[in-house]
Amino acid sequence: MYLGPLTKEELILFGLDPRFAQVLSDPAEYHSELPFHVGKPHWDYYIPEGVAEVVPLWDVNADSFVRWVRDGTTEYVWLFHDDPNWVLIATSEQGIMAQLWQDWSQFQTSDDECRRFAEAIGFRHCEQALVLLGSDNGEFRKWQLELDDGAG
């Protein structure tokens, strides 16, 4: 299935937080280097049986992060343009935001920039994420999978 980029308005219509949709649709507006981490999807991907409502979010080197509904469950996954395998990243929007936040934050020299980026995309768990990343990446991945979109 070919996946192409969506506009901010289309992402919002699919239910994404408007701040997240803004950064995904125009990453250079946030920072001139962010497009190196947030590209536009524009490839064919293998989509397994039982998947519906595929929403492309962003691309990194032709591999895309997408939201889909598989067998009735919303999942945020990493698709590879040349491989039918995929990786479950999160089960909530906050969880996939944690992925983008981590990808950007690992190249920052200040926690203040990490906090600014979290605010820009609507990621509410920056302080806890900073602690987890400072201790054990395995714990971060487990936490990321368990994040929900509830208040907090």
Summary of the structure (lengths in Angstrom):
residues: 152
radius of gyration: 14.7
end to end distance: 36.1
largest distance: 43.1
contacts: 448
relative contact order: 0.13
helix: 43%
strand: 26%
